[in-house]
Amino acid sequence: MGNSQDINNSFLETVKFDEKGLVPAIVQDHETGKVLMMAWMNLESLQMTLEKQKACYWSRSRKKLWLKGESSGNMQVVHDILIDCDGDTLLLKVSQTGGACHAGYHSCFYRKATDELTMEICDTLMFNPDEVYGKNS
C-alpha cells in the first residue's frame, strides 16, 4: 500500500527541487503517451503552470521563465501533473499544439540509434524552425 501521509502534504511541499532550485519535468502526450520532451521547472514556473494550465519551464541557457510556445505558437495545455515516489521528478500530461521540439519535430526524441555509430529520424517534422524562429536558432 502507498503511504497515505504523502497525500496530507501540499503538492508544492512534496516537490524536491535540486540545489539550483530546479526539478526535471518529463512531458508526455496525454492521449498517446508519447514522450515529447524533458525540461526543467523552478517553483515560479511550476506555480504558473498550475495557475494557467499551460506549460511554463525554466530556461537554464537563457536564465528566464519560458512559456512553451511563446515564440512558436506550439503551446502545451496541461491536463495532469504527476510526481514520482521520491518527489524529485514531474510528469506533465499535455495536449501539444504543433511540434514540441525546437528543431521542428513532434517530439524532442526524434532520432533513434540504428547501431553504435548511426541513427535515423523516427518522428514527424511539424514545422520549419528557420521560419518560426529565424535563421541560426
N, C-alpha and C positions, 0 to 999 in steps of 0.2 A: 504494500500500500504506500502511496505517496505521503509526504509529510504535510498534513493539513495546516500546520503552523505557517508554511510558506504563503498561504492564501491570506493570512492575517496581516502580513506586511503590505505596504503600498507597493505598487509596481515600481515606481522610481526608486524606492528604498532597496528593492531587490536587485536592481541593475548594478553590477560591479564594473565600474569604469576603471581603466588601467591608470598607470602613473601619469599619463598625459591627459587624462580626463576623457578617454575615448573608449568606445565599445564597438566591436565588429558587428555589422548587420548584413546578413545574407538575405537577398531579395529574390522572391520566388513568384512566378505567375500563379495567381490564386485559383485559376481554373485548370491549368495543365500540370502544375507542379514543377515546371521547367525553371531551373535556376537562371536568373537573369544577370545578377551582378553581386558583388560584395562591396560594401562601402563602410565608412566609419561614421559614427554618431557621437556627439557630445551631449551633455544634458540639455542645452538650449535647442539643438536640432531635434532631439527626441521629444521635448515638450512641444515644439512647433508641429512636428509630425502628428502627435496625439491630438493637438488642438485643431489643425486644419484637415487632417486625414489625407494629406498629400505628403509624399516622402521628401524629407529635408535631411541633408547629410552635412558633415563637416569635411571640407576640402583641406587635406593636410598640405597639399602643394601651394594652394592659394591662401591658406590660413583664414578661411572665412566660411560662413554658412553657405550651403549650396542647395537651393530648392531644385530638385530634379526636374528638368525640362524648362528651366527659366530662360535659357537661350535657344534651345532646340524645339520647344513645344512638346517634347516627349515626356509628359508628366506620368507620375505613378500615383494612382488613387489607392490608398491603403485600406485593406479590408480587415486584416488582423495583424497584430504584433505579438509574437510568441517569444518567450525567454527560455533558455536552456536550463538544465538542472543546476548548473553551477552559477547561473546569473551573469555569466560573462560573455554571452553571445546572443544576439537577437535574430529573429527570423521575421521578415516582413512579407506578408502575402498581399500582392498588389495586382491591380489592373494596369497594364503598361500601354500607353499610347505610343505608337511607332516603335522605334528601337530603343533599347536600354543602353546600348554601348555607344560611346562617343566615336567609335570607328564606323558606326552606321549599321551595325548588326542588331538583330533582335535581342541577343544575349551577349554579354561580355565574354562568355565561354564559347566562342565561335570557331575555335581551332582544336583539332584533336590529333594526338600522336598517331602516326601510322607505323613508326618504329622509333628507335632511339635517335635517329638523325632527321627525320622528316615529319611533317604534319600536313593536314589538309583542312580546308574550310568545311565546316559541318553545320552552318546556320544560314539564315536568310539575311541578305543585305536589305535594310529597310529604307535607308536614305544615304545621300552623298554627303559626307561630313564637310567637304570643302564648300559646298553650297550652304550648309546650315551654319557652320562656324567660321567660314572663311579659310583661306589657304593657311598652311603651317599651324593647324590647331592640334 
